[in-house]
Amino acid sequence: MKRFIFGSIILLALALILCGFYQNPAWADSKKVFKLKFGSWWPLGHVMTPIMQDWVKDIETRTGGRIKIKYYPGDQLLSVKDGREKLSTGVAELGALVPSRWPAQFPLYMVHSLPFIYSSAKQGAQGIKKMKELGFFDQEFEKNNLKLLWGFTPPPYQALLRKKQIKTLEDWKGTRLRSAGGPQKMAVEALGAVPVFCPPPELYTGLQRGVIEGAILPLAGAASAFKLEEIIKYITVANLTTVGLALAMNNDTWKRLPEDIQKEIMAASAVAAEKTGIMRDEQEAKLFAAWKKKGIIFYVPSEAEAMHWKKAIEPICNDFVSKNEAKGLPAKKLMTEIAKLKK
């Protein structure tokens, strides 16, 4: 009888232990491999492609192969236009995103597109990282069923000009400049210039035919891809605007991942953000040097002159703060924190 009772106790204990193992998500997930689809619009030859590939490899290595990521570049899985929809619905579990395309959905992330907000790509990556850590973007990404992993900005956009040089606030007035929409368009208008829509493939002919007199762009990207250095003569180093890009995960997918894997993904993301900021600045500096050798004249405004330009666009930043504060969003605090970062 005693042997029977003892044996029963042992069997019961084993059953409870095994039951505990199977009901413990941490134990169960320690063996599970999570397969994710990752999409972006960057083609294989784009400067961002090796960074994306390194990020994927780092995540897979840090997680010991428990995360497997299939990368789909060049609009195969998602594009600039449908990135939010594809990510939020889980068509892609992981992807690149341009939140400024949806200002109503990502109102605070729009801060990264404001005029004169960052002076380098490194500073932009640091700004996004710090503001993310402070929780400014959590709510708006979660509302879109997204988890923000990291973000970056291209180098600041300059005024690339064919015939007319811009040195003063007066010089901006009436100048027809290719501009993106949103805050960049507003900044061009605030300076007195005329924003003109021109698709990137038409930049060269637009300048050639006088449809536009210049373009607001960083050197790396469309400017170099479409060989604008062959046709422009002047560059005003205005550091006018940039744009905040994001690497995000479908939030349902994020919640299914074990905590230790989440930590490794965030660690890999922090490394990728820092590398991206440094790399984009280095690339821009090389193009500055190369284009100067081609005879293009660069003009850097004095601090006093730059202050005139910043004063002209001040209402845009004030409007960003007032409209978001009216919605109960901490835009003023966000701007204060970014200002601290730049000191």
Beta strands, then each sheet from edge to edge (+ up, - down):
strand 1: 34-39
strand 2: 67-72
strand 3: 94-97
strand 4: 146-152
strand 5: 158-161
strand 6: 176-178
strand 7: 194-196
strand 8: 214-217
strand 9: 234-236
strand 10: 245-250
strand 11: 297-299
sheet 1: 2+ 1+ 3+ 10- 4+
sheet 2: 7+ 6+ 8+ 5- 9+ 11+
end
